[in-house]
């Protein structure tokens, strides 16, 4: 397994309470690693604006995507 795939993580939004303009429920978002944020119960994701922002971790659930999907996502970004 290559390092890029191991480092790329995706989450699905399960709640957008308080962030309706930035997050869409049931949409998959790419996570940007941020250990400082995690310590505060936050997660950094690339949201609907195309920028990365911090959101409460409770709004997301980690998902493991098939390799073919992660490759296509990598090409699209």
N, CA, C and O atoms as a Tripos MOL2 file, in Angstrom:
@<TRIPOS>MOLECULE
protein
  308   307    77     0     0
PROTEIN
NO_CHARGES

@<TRIPOS>ATOM
      1 N           0.8420   -1.1750    0.0000 N.3       1 UNK1
      2 CA          0.0000    0.0000    0.0000 C.3       1 UNK1
      3 C           0.8870    1.2380    0.0000 C.2       1 UNK1
      4 O           1.8690    1.2910    0.7410 O.2       1 UNK1
      5 N           0.5560    2.2350   -0.8210 N.am      2 UNK2
      6 CA          1.4200    3.4050   -0.8650 C.3       2 UNK2
      7 C           1.1030    4.3900    0.2550 C.2       2 UNK2
      8 O           0.0130    4.3690    0.8250 O.2       2 UNK2
      9 N           2.0630    5.2480    0.5580 N.am      3 UNK3
     10 CA          1.9040    6.2000    1.6580 C.3       3 UNK3
     11 C           0.8070    7.2160    1.4080 C.2       3 UNK3
     12 O           0.1120    7.6180    2.3420 O.2       3 UNK3
     13 N           0.6410    7.6370    0.1630 N.am      4 UNK4
     14 CA         -0.3840    8.6300   -0.1450 C.3       4 UNK4
     15 C          -1.7670    8.1220    0.2330 C.2       4 UNK4
     16 O          -2.5550    8.8570    0.8280 O.2       4 UNK4
     17 N          -2.0690    6.8780   -0.1050 N.am      5 UNK5
     18 CA         -3.3780    6.3130    0.2290 C.3       5 UNK5
     19 C          -3.5370    6.1760    1.7270 C.2       5 UNK5
     20 O          -4.6180    6.4350    2.2560 O.2       5 UNK5
     21 N          -2.4910    5.7770    2.4200 N.am      6 UNK6
     22 CA         -2.5670    5.6340    3.8650 C.3       6 UNK6
     23 C          -2.7910    6.9820    4.5310 C.2       6 UNK6
     24 O          -3.4500    7.0480    5.5690 O.2       6 UNK6
     25 N          -2.2630    8.0510    3.9650 N.am      7 UNK7
     26 CA         -2.3830    9.3690    4.5670 C.3       7 UNK7
     27 C          -3.7010   10.0570    4.2190 C.2       7 UNK7
     28 O          -4.1540   10.9260    4.9630 O.2       7 UNK7
     29 N          -4.3170    9.6840    3.1110 N.am      8 UNK8
     30 CA         -5.5620   10.3180    2.7020 C.3       8 UNK8
     31 C          -6.7240    9.6420    3.4060 C.2       8 UNK8
     32 O          -6.9140    8.4300    3.3070 O.2       8 UNK8
     33 N          -7.4980   10.4510    4.1220 N.am      9 UNK9
     34 CA         -8.6400    9.9280    4.8560 C.3       9 UNK9
     35 C          -9.8880   10.6790    4.4080 C.2       9 UNK9
     36 O          -9.8390   11.8640    4.0790 O.2       9 UNK9
     37 N         -10.9920    9.9650    4.4030 N.am     10 UNK10
     38 CA        -12.2620   10.5610    4.0290 C.3      10 UNK10
     39 C         -13.2740   10.3330    5.1340 C.2      10 UNK10
     40 O         -13.2000    9.3510    5.8730 O.2      10 UNK10
     41 N         -14.2230   11.2560    5.2360 N.am     11 UNK11
     42 CA        -15.2960   11.1520    6.2080 C.3      11 UNK11
     43 C         -16.6070   11.4630    5.4980 C.2      11 UNK11
     44 O         -16.6250   12.1220    4.4590 O.2      11 UNK11
     45 N         -17.6990   10.9810    6.0700 N.am     12 UNK12
     46 CA        -19.0200   11.3250    5.5630 C.3      12 UNK12
     47 C         -19.6720   12.2150    6.6170 C.2      12 UNK12
     48 O         -19.5850   11.9520    7.8170 O.2      12 UNK12
     49 N         -20.3190   13.2620    6.1460 N.am     13 UNK13
     50 CA        -20.9970   14.1940    7.0410 C.3      13 UNK13
     51 C         -22.3150   13.5720    7.5030 C.2      13 UNK13
     52 O         -23.1230   13.1430    6.6790 O.2      13 UNK13
     53 N         -22.5290   13.5230    8.8050 N.am     14 UNK14
     54 CA        -23.7680   12.9630    9.3490 C.3      14 UNK14
     55 C         -24.6320   14.0370   10.0120 C.2      14 UNK14
     56 O         -25.7700   13.7710   10.3980 O.2      14 UNK14
     57 N         -24.0900   15.2500   10.1420 N.am     15 UNK15
     58 CA        -24.8330   16.3800   10.7040 C.3      15 UNK15
     59 C         -24.2000   17.6760   10.2120 C.2      15 UNK15
     60 O         -22.9760   17.8070   10.1720 O.2      15 UNK15
     61 N         -25.0380   18.6230    9.8420 N.am     16 UNK16
     62 CA        -24.5140   19.9340    9.4560 C.3      16 UNK16
     63 C         -25.1090   21.0410   10.3240 C.2      16 UNK16
     64 O         -25.1140   22.2070    9.9310 O.2      16 UNK16
     65 N         -25.6030   20.6780   11.4900 N.am     17 UNK17
     66 CA        -26.2000   21.6230   12.4250 C.3      17 UNK17
     67 C         -25.2310   22.7650   12.7280 C.2      17 UNK17
     68 O         -24.1420   22.5500   13.2610 O.2      17 UNK17
     69 N         -25.6420   23.9620   12.3850 N.am     18 UNK18
     70 CA        -24.8110   25.1340   12.5790 C.3      18 UNK18
     71 C         -23.8790   25.4370   11.4170 C.2      18 UNK18
     72 O         -23.1920   26.4580   11.4180 O.2      18 UNK18
     73 N         -23.8530   24.5500   10.4220 N.am     19 UNK19
     74 CA        -22.9400   24.7130    9.2760 C.3      19 UNK19
     75 C         -23.6430   24.3890    7.9570 C.2      19 UNK19
     76 O         -23.0170   23.8420    7.0490 O.2      19 UNK19
     77 N         -24.8970   24.7070    7.8410 N.am     20 UNK20
     78 CA        -25.6870   24.3160    6.6650 C.3      20 UNK20
     79 C         -25.1390   24.8590    5.3520 C.2      20 UNK20
     80 O         -25.3010   24.2140    4.3150 O.2      20 UNK20
     81 N         -24.4990   26.0190    5.3630 N.am     21 UNK21
     82 CA        -23.9440   26.5860    4.1290 C.3      21 UNK21
     83 C         -22.6250   25.9340    3.7350 C.2      21 UNK21
     84 O         -22.2050   26.0210    2.5810 O.2      21 UNK21
     85 N         -21.9680   25.2760    4.7010 N.am     22 UNK22
     86 CA        -20.6310   24.7290    4.4540 C.3      22 UNK22
     87 C         -20.5800   23.2200    4.3100 C.2      22 UNK22
     88 O         -19.6730   22.6880    3.6690 O.2      22 UNK22
     89 N         -21.5490   22.5200    4.9030 N.am     23 UNK23
     90 CA        -21.5300   21.0570    4.9120 C.3      23 UNK23
     91 C         -22.8480   20.4970    4.4010 C.2      23 UNK23
     92 O         -23.9150   21.0550    4.6580 O.2      23 UNK23
     93 N         -22.7630   19.3960    3.6810 N.am     24 UNK24
     94 CA        -23.9530   18.7040    3.1770 C.3      24 UNK24
     95 C         -23.9870   17.3170    3.7970 C.2      24 UNK24
     96 O         -23.0250   16.5570    3.6900 O.2      24 UNK24
     97 N         -25.0960   16.9920    4.4450 N.am     25 UNK25
     98 CA        -25.2570   15.6790    5.0720 C.3      25 UNK25
     99 C         -25.1930   14.5960    3.9900 C.2      25 UNK25
    100 O         -25.7460   14.7620    2.9020 O.2      25 UNK25
    101 N         -24.5210   13.4990    4.2960 N.am     26 UNK26
    102 CA        -24.2990   12.3300    3.4300 C.3      26 UNK26
    103 C         -23.2580   12.5710    2.3410 C.2      26 UNK26
    104 O         -23.0700   11.7140    1.4780 O.2      26 UNK26
    105 N         -22.5840   13.7050    2.3590 N.am     27 UNK27
    106 CA        -21.5240   13.9820    1.3850 C.3      27 UNK27
    107 C         -20.1810   13.5520    1.9740 C.2      27 UNK27
    108 O         -19.9630   13.6460    3.1820 O.2      27 UNK27
    109 N         -19.2910   13.0830    1.1130 N.am     28 UNK28
    110 CA        -17.9540   12.6510    1.5190 C.3      28 UNK28
    111 C         -16.9980   13.8250    1.4130 C.2      28 UNK28
    112 O         -16.9920   14.5580    0.4240 O.2      28 UNK28
    113 N         -16.1820   13.9900    2.4630 N.am     29 UNK29
    114 CA        -15.1980   15.0720    2.5110 C.3      29 UNK29
    115 C         -13.8110   14.5010    2.7780 C.2      29 UNK29
    116 O         -13.6560   13.4870    3.4580 O.2      29 UNK29
    117 N         -12.8120   15.1750    2.2280 N.am     30 UNK30
    118 CA        -11.4220   14.7760    2.4650 C.3      30 UNK30
    119 C         -10.9240   15.4480    3.7310 C.2      30 UNK30
    120 O         -11.1690   16.6320    3.9620 O.2      30 UNK30
    121 N         -10.2220   14.6760    4.5440 N.am     31 UNK31
    122 CA         -9.6760   15.1610    5.8060 C.3      31 UNK31
    123 C          -8.2480   15.6560    5.5800 C.2      31 UNK31
    124 O          -7.4660   15.0280    4.8670 O.2      31 UNK31
    125 N          -7.9270   16.7750    6.1890 N.am     32 UNK32
    126 CA         -6.5680   17.2980    6.2210 C.3      32 UNK32
    127 C          -6.0440   17.0130    7.6270 C.2      32 UNK32
    128 O          -6.6130   17.5100    8.5980 O.2      32 UNK32
    129 N          -4.9770   16.2290    7.7620 N.am     33 UNK33
    130 CA         -4.4650   15.8990    9.0990 C.3      33 UNK33
    131 C          -4.1360   17.1560    9.9030 C.2      33 UNK33
    132 O          -3.4710   18.0640    9.4040 O.2      33 UNK33
    133 N          -4.6060   17.2020   11.1500 N.am     34 UNK34
    134 CA         -4.3610   18.3300   12.0410 C.3      34 UNK34
    135 C          -4.4270   17.8120   13.4760 C.2      34 UNK34
    136 O          -5.4990   17.7780   14.0810 O.2      34 UNK34
    137 N          -3.2850   17.4130   14.0130 N.am     35 UNK35
    138 CA         -3.2610   16.8190   15.3550 C.3      35 UNK35
    139 C          -3.6960   17.8050   16.4320 C.2      35 UNK35
    140 O          -4.2860   17.4020   17.4350 O.2      35 UNK35
    141 N          -3.4180   19.0680   16.2420 N.am     36 UNK36
    142 CA         -3.8520   20.0750   17.2110 C.3      36 UNK36
    143 C          -5.3630   20.1690   17.2920 C.2      36 UNK36
    144 O          -5.9260   20.3070   18.3770 O.2      36 UNK36
    145 N          -6.0210   20.0930   16.1400 N.am     37 UNK37
    146 CA         -7.4760   20.1650   16.0920 C.3      37 UNK37
    147 C          -8.1060   18.9580   16.7780 C.2      37 UNK37
    148 O          -9.0800   19.0960   17.5180 O.2      37 UNK37
    149 N          -7.5530   17.7850   16.5310 N.am     38 UNK38
    150 CA         -8.0930   16.5490   17.1030 C.3      38 UNK38
    151 C          -8.1040   16.6260   18.6340 C.2      38 UNK38
    152 O          -9.0280   16.1310   19.2790 O.2      38 UNK38
    153 N          -7.0870   17.2400   19.1990 N.am     39 UNK39
    154 CA         -7.0050   17.3760   20.6630 C.3      39 UNK39
    155 C          -8.1690   18.1880   21.2200 C.2      39 UNK39
    156 O          -8.4950   18.0860   22.4030 O.2      39 UNK39
    157 N          -8.7930   18.9910   20.3650 N.am     40 UNK40
    158 CA         -9.9090   19.8370   20.7880 C.3      40 UNK40
    159 C         -11.2560   19.3340   20.2700 C.2      40 UNK40
    160 O         -12.2550   20.0530   20.3170 O.2      40 UNK40
    161 N         -11.2760   18.0910   19.7750 N.am     41 UNK41
    162 CA        -12.5200   17.5000   19.2830 C.3      41 UNK41
    163 C         -12.9550   18.0320   17.9280 C.2      41 UNK41
    164 O         -14.1320   17.9740   17.5720 O.2      41 UNK41
    165 N         -11.9820   18.5560   17.1700 N.am     42 UNK42
    166 CA        -12.2780   19.1230   15.8570 C.3      42 UNK42
    167 C         -11.6210   18.2960   14.7580 C.2      42 UNK42
    168 O         -10.7100   17.5080   15.0130 O.2      42 UNK42
    169 N         -12.0930   18.4870   13.5480 N.am     43 UNK43
    170 CA        -11.5190   17.8090   12.3950 C.3      43 UNK43
    171 C         -11.4250   18.8440   11.2660 C.2      43 UNK43
    172 O         -12.3240   19.6670   11.0990 O.2      43 UNK43
    173 N         -10.3410   18.7960   10.5020 N.am     44 UNK44
    174 CA        -10.1490   19.7330    9.3940 C.3      44 UNK44
    175 C         -10.5310   19.0300    8.1000 C.2      44 UNK44
    176 O          -9.9340   18.0190    7.7300 O.2      44 UNK44
    177 N         -11.5430   19.5800    7.4120 N.am     45 UNK45
    178 CA        -11.9880   18.9990    6.1490 C.3      45 UNK45
    179 C         -12.0490   20.0730    5.0680 C.2      45 UNK45
    180 O         -12.1550   21.2640    5.3610 O.2      45 UNK45
    181 N         -11.9820   19.6340    3.8270 N.am     46 UNK46
    182 CA        -12.2040   20.5330    2.6960 C.3      46 UNK46
    183 C         -13.7120   20.5650    2.4720 C.2      46 UNK46
    184 O         -14.3140   19.5690    2.0710 O.2      46 UNK46
    185 N         -14.3060   21.7150    2.7350 N.am     47 UNK47
    186 CA        -15.7700   21.8190    2.6880 C.3      47 UNK47
    187 C         -16.2760   22.2900    1.3300 C.2      47 UNK47
    188 O         -15.5390   22.2610    0.3440 O.2      47 UNK47
    189 N         -17.5230   22.7200    1.2790 N.am     48 UNK48
    190 CA        -18.1660   23.1190    0.0290 C.3      48 UNK48
    191 C         -17.5000   24.3220   -0.6330 C.2      48 UNK48
    192 O         -17.6390   24.5170   -1.8410 O.2      48 UNK48
    193 N         -16.7810   25.1280    0.1410 N.am     49 UNK49
    194 CA        -16.0960   26.2880   -0.4340 C.3      49 UNK49
    195 C         -14.8280   25.8930   -1.1780 C.2      49 UNK49
    196 O         -14.2650   26.6910   -1.9280 O.2      49 UNK49
    197 N         -14.3780   24.6470   -0.9670 N.am     50 UNK50
    198 CA        -13.1360   24.1880   -1.5700 C.3      50 UNK50
    199 C         -11.9230   24.4810   -0.7020 C.2      50 UNK50
    200 O         -10.7960   24.1430   -1.0640 O.2      50 UNK50
    201 N         -12.1580   25.1090    0.4420 N.am     51 UNK51
    202 CA        -11.0930   25.4290    1.4020 C.3      51 UNK51
    203 C         -11.2020   24.4830    2.5910 C.2      51 UNK51
    204 O         -12.2390   23.8570    2.8100 O.2      51 UNK51
    205 N         -10.1040   24.3870    3.3650 N.am     52 UNK52
    206 CA        -10.1550   23.5350    4.5540 C.3      52 UNK52
    207 C         -10.4750   24.3730    5.7910 C.2      52 UNK52
    208 O          -9.9130   25.4460    6.0090 O.2      52 UNK52
    209 N         -11.4010   23.8390    6.5910 N.am     53 UNK53
    210 CA        -11.8390   24.5020    7.8150 C.3      53 UNK53
    211 C         -12.0140   23.4590    8.9080 C.2      53 UNK53
    212 O         -12.1030   22.2600    8.6410 O.2      53 UNK53
    213 N         -12.0600   23.9380   10.1410 N.am     54 UNK54
    214 CA        -12.2710   23.0650   11.2940 C.3      54 UNK54
    215 C         -13.7540   22.9580   11.6130 C.2      54 UNK54
    216 O         -14.4880   23.9470   11.5930 O.2      54 UNK54
    217 N         -14.1770   21.7290   11.9090 N.am     55 UNK55
    218 CA        -15.5540   21.4570   12.3070 C.3      55 UNK55
    219 C         -15.5400   20.4720   13.4650 C.2      55 UNK55
    220 O         -14.5610   19.7490   13.6510 O.2      55 UNK55
    221 N         -16.6270   20.4350   14.2530 N.am     56 UNK56
    222 CA        -16.7050   19.4330   15.3190 C.3      56 UNK56
    223 C         -16.6380   18.0210   14.7290 C.2      56 UNK56
    224 O         -17.3350   17.7030   13.7650 O.2      56 UNK56
    225 N         -15.8040   17.2010   15.3140 N.am     57 UNK57
    226 CA        -15.6120   15.8310   14.8190 C.3      57 UNK57
    227 C         -16.9120   15.0270   14.8520 C.2      57 UNK57
    228 O         -17.0930   14.1070   14.0550 O.2      57 UNK57
    229 N         -17.8070   15.3660   15.7610 N.am     58 UNK58
    230 CA        -19.0660   14.6140   15.8990 C.3      58 UNK58
    231 C         -19.9680   14.7410   14.6670 C.2      58 UNK58
    232 O         -20.9300   13.9850   14.5310 O.2      58 UNK58
    233 N         -19.6750   15.6700   13.7830 N.am     59 UNK59
    234 CA        -20.4650   15.8390   12.5600 C.3      59 UNK59
    235 C         -20.0660   14.8510   11.4590 C.2      59 UNK59
    236 O         -20.6710   14.8400   10.3870 O.2      59 UNK59
    237 N         -19.0540   14.0260   11.7200 N.am     60 UNK60
    238 CA        -18.5130   13.1510   10.6790 C.3      60 UNK60
    239 C         -18.2810   11.7350   11.1830 C.2      60 UNK60
    240 O         -18.1140   11.4970   12.3790 O.2      60 UNK60
    241 N         -18.2760   10.8060   10.2390 N.am     61 UNK61
    242 CA        -17.9070    9.4150   10.5040 C.3      61 UNK61
    243 C         -16.8740    9.0310    9.4450 C.2      61 UNK61
    244 O         -17.0780    9.2650    8.2540 O.2      61 UNK61
    245 N         -15.7720    8.4450    9.8880 N.am     62 UNK62
    246 CA        -14.7160    8.0210    8.9550 C.3      62 UNK62
    247 C         -15.2340    6.9070    8.0560 C.2      62 UNK62
    248 O         -15.9820    6.0330    8.4940 O.2      62 UNK62
    249 N         -14.8220    6.9540    6.7920 N.am     63 UNK63
    250 CA        -15.1940    5.9100    5.8330 C.3      63 UNK63
    251 C         -13.9420    5.4490    5.1060 C.2      63 UNK63
    252 O         -13.0270    6.2320    4.8530 O.2      63 UNK63
    253 N         -13.9170    4.1760    4.7790 N.am     64 UNK64
    254 CA        -12.8250    3.6300    3.9760 C.3      64 UNK64
    255 C         -13.3750    3.3870    2.5800 C.2      64 UNK64
    256 O         -14.3160    2.6170    2.3890 O.2      64 UNK64
    257 N         -12.7810    4.0470    1.6280 N.am     65 UNK65
    258 CA        -13.2510    3.9510    0.2480 C.3      65 UNK65
    259 C         -12.4320    2.9340   -0.5340 C.2      65 UNK65
    260 O         -11.2580    2.7200   -0.2310 O.2      65 UNK65
    261 N         -13.0360    2.3050   -1.5370 N.am     66 UNK66
    262 CA        -12.2840    1.3930   -2.3920 C.3      66 UNK66
    263 C         -11.1280    2.1290   -3.0790 C.2      66 UNK66
    264 O         -11.2120    3.3300   -3.3330 O.2      66 UNK66
    265 N         -10.0890    1.4250   -3.3660 N.am     67 UNK67
    266 CA         -8.8910    1.9960   -3.9810 C.3      67 UNK67
    267 C          -9.2060    2.7310   -5.2840 C.2      67 UNK67
    268 O          -8.6420    3.7910   -5.5520 O.2      67 UNK67
    269 N         -10.1030    2.1710   -6.0890 N.am     68 UNK68
    270 CA        -10.4420    2.8250   -7.3600 C.3      68 UNK68
    271 C         -11.0770    4.1970   -7.1220 C.2      68 UNK68
    272 O         -10.8450    5.1280   -7.8930 O.2      68 UNK68
    273 N         -11.8550    4.3240   -6.0880 N.am     69 UNK69
    274 CA        -12.4890    5.6030   -5.7720 C.3      69 UNK69
    275 C         -11.4420    6.6100   -5.3100 C.2      69 UNK69
    276 O         -11.4480    7.7540   -5.7640 O.2      69 UNK69
    277 N         -10.5490    6.2060   -4.4220 N.am     70 UNK70
    278 CA         -9.5380    7.1440   -3.9330 C.3      70 UNK70
    279 C          -8.6160    7.5900   -5.0650 C.2      70 UNK70
    280 O          -8.1620    8.7340   -5.0760 O.2      70 UNK70
    281 N          -8.3370    6.7060   -6.0100 N.am     71 UNK71
    282 CA         -7.5190    7.0990   -7.1680 C.3      71 UNK71
    283 C          -8.2310    8.1510   -8.0120 C.2      71 UNK71
    284 O          -7.6210    9.1240   -8.4530 O.2      71 UNK71
    285 N          -9.5060    7.9490   -8.2290 N.am     72 UNK72
    286 CA        -10.2800    8.9280   -9.0280 C.3      72 UNK72
    287 C         -10.3890   10.2600   -8.2990 C.2      72 UNK72
    288 O         -10.2990   11.3170   -8.9230 O.2      72 UNK72
    289 N         -10.5830   10.2180   -6.9810 N.am     73 UNK73
    290 CA        -10.6190   11.4490   -6.2080 C.3      73 UNK73
    291 C          -9.3040   12.1910   -6.3120 C.2      73 UNK73
    292 O          -9.2880   13.4150   -6.4390 O.2      73 UNK73
    293 N          -8.1890   11.4540   -6.2590 N.am     74 UNK74
    294 CA         -6.8600   12.0660   -6.3320 C.3      74 UNK74
    295 C          -6.6640   12.7420   -7.6800 C.2      74 UNK74
    296 O          -6.0900   13.8280   -7.7480 O.2      74 UNK74
    297 N          -7.1280   12.1200   -8.7410 N.am     75 UNK75
    298 CA         -6.9960   12.7020  -10.0890 C.3      75 UNK75
    299 C          -7.8570   13.9420  -10.2540 C.2      75 UNK75
    300 O          -7.4880   14.8710  -10.9720 O.2      75 UNK75
    301 N          -9.0090   13.9560   -9.5870 N.am     76 UNK76
    302 CA         -9.9520   15.0670   -9.7240 C.3      76 UNK76
    303 C          -9.5260   16.3030   -8.9440 C.2      76 UNK76
    304 O          -9.9840   17.4080   -9.2320 O.2      76 UNK76
    305 N          -8.6480   16.1210   -7.9520 N.am     77 UNK77
    306 CA         -8.2790   17.2910   -7.1300 C.3      77 UNK77
    307 C          -7.0390   17.9680   -7.6010 C.2      77 UNK77
    308 O          -6.6140   18.9590   -7.0080 O.2      77 UNK77
@<TRIPOS>BOND
     1     1     2 1
     2     2     3 1
     3     3     4 2
     4     3     5 am
     5     5     6 1
     6     6     7 1
     7     7     8 2
     8     7     9 am
     9     9    10 1
    10    10    11 1
    11    11    12 2
    12    11    13 am
    13    13    14 1
    14    14    15 1
    15    15    16 2
    16    15    17 am
    17    17    18 1
    18    18    19 1
    19    19    20 2
    20    19    21 am
    21    21    22 1
    22    22    23 1
    23    23    24 2
    24    23    25 am
    25    25    26 1
    26    26    27 1
    27    27    28 2
    28    27    29 am
    29    29    30 1
    30    30    31 1
    31    31    32 2
    32    31    33 am
    33    33    34 1
    34    34    35 1
    35    35    36 2
    36    35    37 am
    37    37    38 1
    38    38    39 1
    39    39    40 2
    40    39    41 am
    41    41    42 1
    42    42    43 1
    43    43    44 2
    44    43    45 am
    45    45    46 1
    46    46    47 1
    47    47    48 2
    48    47    49 am
    49    49    50 1
    50    50    51 1
    51    51    52 2
    52    51    53 am
    53    53    54 1
    54    54    55 1
    55    55    56 2
    56    55    57 am
    57    57    58 1
    58    58    59 1
    59    59    60 2
    60    59    61 am
    61    61    62 1
    62    62    63 1
    63    63    64 2
    64    63    65 am
    65    65    66 1
    66    66    67 1
    67    67    68 2
    68    67    69 am
    69    69    70 1
    70    70    71 1
    71    71    72 2
    72    71    73 am
    73    73    74 1
    74    74    75 1
    75    75    76 2
    76    75    77 am
    77    77    78 1
    78    78    79 1
    79    79    80 2
    80    79    81 am
    81    81    82 1
    82    82    83 1
    83    83    84 2
    84    83    85 am
    85    85    86 1
    86    86    87 1
    87    87    88 2
    88    87    89 am
    89    89    90 1
    90    90    91 1
    91    91    92 2
    92    91    93 am
    93    93    94 1
    94    94    95 1
    95    95    96 2
    96    95    97 am
    97    97    98 1
    98    98    99 1
    99    99   100 2
   100    99   101 am
   101   101   102 1
   102   102   103 1
   103   103   104 2
   104   103   105 am
   105   105   106 1
   106   106   107 1
   107   107   108 2
   108   107   109 am
   109   109   110 1
   110   110   111 1
   111   111   112 2
   112   111   113 am
   113   113   114 1
   114   114   115 1
   115   115   116 2
   116   115   117 am
   117   117   118 1
   118   118   119 1
   119   119   120 2
   120   119   121 am
   121   121   122 1
   122   122   123 1
   123   123   124 2
   124   123   125 am
   125   125   126 1
   126   126   127 1
   127   127   128 2
   128   127   129 am
   129   129   130 1
   130   130   131 1
   131   131   132 2
   132   131   133 am
   133   133   134 1
   134   134   135 1
   135   135   136 2
   136   135   137 am
   137   137   138 1
   138   138   139 1
   139   139   140 2
   140   139   141 am
   141   141   142 1
   142   142   143 1
   143   143   144 2
   144   143   145 am
   145   145   146 1
   146   146   147 1
   147   147   148 2
   148   147   149 am
   149   149   150 1
   150   150   151 1
   151   151   152 2
   152   151   153 am
   153   153   154 1
   154   154   155 1
   155   155   156 2
   156   155   157 am
   157   157   158 1
   158   158   159 1
   159   159   160 2
   160   159   161 am
   161   161   162 1
   162   162   163 1
   163   163   164 2
   164   163   165 am
   165   165   166 1
   166   166   167 1
   167   167   168 2
   168   167   169 am
   169   169   170 1
   170   170   171 1
   171   171   172 2
   172   171   173 am
   173   173   174 1
   174   174   175 1
   175   175   176 2
   176   175   177 am
   177   177   178 1
   178   178   179 1
   179   179   180 2
   180   179   181 am
   181   181   182 1
   182   182   183 1
   183   183   184 2
   184   183   185 am
   185   185   186 1
   186   186   187 1
   187   187   188 2
   188   187   189 am
   189   189   190 1
   190   190   191 1
   191   191   192 2
   192   191   193 am
   193   193   194 1
   194   194   195 1
   195   195   196 2
   196   195   197 am
   197   197   198 1
   198   198   199 1
   199   199   200 2
   200   199   201 am
   201   201   202 1
   202   202   203 1
   203   203   204 2
   204   203   205 am
   205   205   206 1
   206   206   207 1
   207   207   208 2
   208   207   209 am
   209   209   210 1
   210   210   211 1
   211   211   212 2
   212   211   213 am
   213   213   214 1
   214   214   215 1
   215   215   216 2
   216   215   217 am
   217   217   218 1
   218   218   219 1
   219   219   220 2
   220   219   221 am
   221   221   222 1
   222   222   223 1
   223   223   224 2
   224   223   225 am
   225   225   226 1
   226   226   227 1
   227   227   228 2
   228   227   229 am
   229   229   230 1
   230   230   231 1
   231   231   232 2
   232   231   233 am
   233   233   234 1
   234   234   235 1
   235   235   236 2
   236   235   237 am
   237   237   238 1
   238   238   239 1
   239   239   240 2
   240   239   241 am
   241   241   242 1
   242   242   243 1
   243   243   244 2
   244   243   245 am
   245   245   246 1
   246   246   247 1
   247   247   248 2
   248   247   249 am
   249   249   250 1
   250   250   251 1
   251   251   252 2
   252   251   253 am
   253   253   254 1
   254   254   255 1
   255   255   256 2
   256   255   257 am
   257   257   258 1
   258   258   259 1
   259   259   260 2
   260   259   261 am
   261   261   262 1
   262   262   263 1
   263   263   264 2
   264   263   265 am
   265   265   266 1
   266   266   267 1
   267   267   268 2
   268   267   269 am
   269   269   270 1
   270   270   271 1
   271   271   272 2
   272   271   273 am
   273   273   274 1
   274   274   275 1
   275   275   276 2
   276   275   277 am
   277   277   278 1
   278   278   279 1
   279   279   280 2
   280   279   281 am
   281   281   282 1
   282   282   283 1
   283   283   284 2
   284   283   285 am
   285   285   286 1
   286   286   287 1
   287   287   288 2
   288   287   289 am
   289   289   290 1
   290   290   291 1
   291   291   292 2
   292   291   293 am
   293   293   294 1
   294   294   295 1
   295   295   296 2
   296   295   297 am
   297   297   298 1
   298   298   299 1
   299   299   300 2
   300   299   301 am
   301   301   302 1
   302   302   303 1
   303   303   304 2
   304   303   305 am
   305   305   306 1
   306   306   307 1
   307   307   308 2
@<TRIPOS>SUBSTRUCTURE
     1 UNK1         2 RESIDUE 1 A UNK
     2 UNK2         6 RESIDUE 1 A UNK
     3 UNK3        10 RESIDUE 1 A UNK
     4 UNK4        14 RESIDUE 1 A UNK
     5 UNK5        18 RESIDUE 1 A UNK
     6 UNK6        22 RESIDUE 1 A UNK
     7 UNK7        26 RESIDUE 1 A UNK
     8 UNK8        30 RESIDUE 1 A UNK
     9 UNK9        34 RESIDUE 1 A UNK
    10 UNK10       38 RESIDUE 1 A UNK
    11 UNK11       42 RESIDUE 1 A UNK
    12 UNK12       46 RESIDUE 1 A UNK
    13 UNK13       50 RESIDUE 1 A UNK
    14 UNK14       54 RESIDUE 1 A UNK
    15 UNK15       58 RESIDUE 1 A UNK
    16 UNK16       62 RESIDUE 1 A UNK
    17 UNK17       66 RESIDUE 1 A UNK
    18 UNK18       70 RESIDUE 1 A UNK
    19 UNK19       74 RESIDUE 1 A UNK
    20 UNK20       78 RESIDUE 1 A UNK
    21 UNK21       82 RESIDUE 1 A UNK
    22 UNK22       86 RESIDUE 1 A UNK
    23 UNK23       90 RESIDUE 1 A UNK
    24 UNK24       94 RESIDUE 1 A UNK
    25 UNK25       98 RESIDUE 1 A UNK
    26 UNK26      102 RESIDUE 1 A UNK
    27 UNK27      106 RESIDUE 1 A UNK
    28 UNK28      110 RESIDUE 1 A UNK
    29 UNK29      114 RESIDUE 1 A UNK
    30 UNK30      118 RESIDUE 1 A UNK
    31 UNK31      122 RESIDUE 1 A UNK
    32 UNK32      126 RESIDUE 1 A UNK
    33 UNK33      130 RESIDUE 1 A UNK
    34 UNK34      134 RESIDUE 1 A UNK
    35 UNK35      138 RESIDUE 1 A UNK
    36 UNK36      142 RESIDUE 1 A UNK
    37 UNK37      146 RESIDUE 1 A UNK
    38 UNK38      150 RESIDUE 1 A UNK
    39 UNK39      154 RESIDUE 1 A UNK
    40 UNK40      158 RESIDUE 1 A UNK
    41 UNK41      162 RESIDUE 1 A UNK
    42 UNK42      166 RESIDUE 1 A UNK
    43 UNK43      170 RESIDUE 1 A UNK
    44 UNK44      174 RESIDUE 1 A UNK
    45 UNK45      178 RESIDUE 1 A UNK
    46 UNK46      182 RESIDUE 1 A UNK
    47 UNK47      186 RESIDUE 1 A UNK
    48 UNK48      190 RESIDUE 1 A UNK
    49 UNK49      194 RESIDUE 1 A UNK
    50 UNK50      198 RESIDUE 1 A UNK
    51 UNK51      202 RESIDUE 1 A UNK
    52 UNK52      206 RESIDUE 1 A UNK
    53 UNK53      210 RESIDUE 1 A UNK
    54 UNK54      214 RESIDUE 1 A UNK
    55 UNK55      218 RESIDUE 1 A UNK
    56 UNK56      222 RESIDUE 1 A UNK
    57 UNK57      226 RESIDUE 1 A UNK
    58 UNK58      230 RESIDUE 1 A UNK
    59 UNK59      234 RESIDUE 1 A UNK
    60 UNK60      238 RESIDUE 1 A UNK
    61 UNK61      242 RESIDUE 1 A UNK
    62 UNK62      246 RESIDUE 1 A UNK
    63 UNK63      250 RESIDUE 1 A UNK
    64 UNK64      254 RESIDUE 1 A UNK
    65 UNK65      258 RESIDUE 1 A UNK
    66 UNK66      262 RESIDUE 1 A UNK
    67 UNK67      266 RESIDUE 1 A UNK
    68 UNK68      270 RESIDUE 1 A UNK
    69 UNK69      274 RESIDUE 1 A UNK
    70 UNK70      278 RESIDUE 1 A UNK
    71 UNK71      282 RESIDUE 1 A UNK
    72 UNK72      286 RESIDUE 1 A UNK
    73 UNK73      290 RESIDUE 1 A UNK
    74 UNK74      294 RESIDUE 1 A UNK
    75 UNK75      298 RESIDUE 1 A UNK
    76 UNK76      302 RESIDUE 1 A UNK
    77 UNK77      306 RESIDUE 1 A UNK
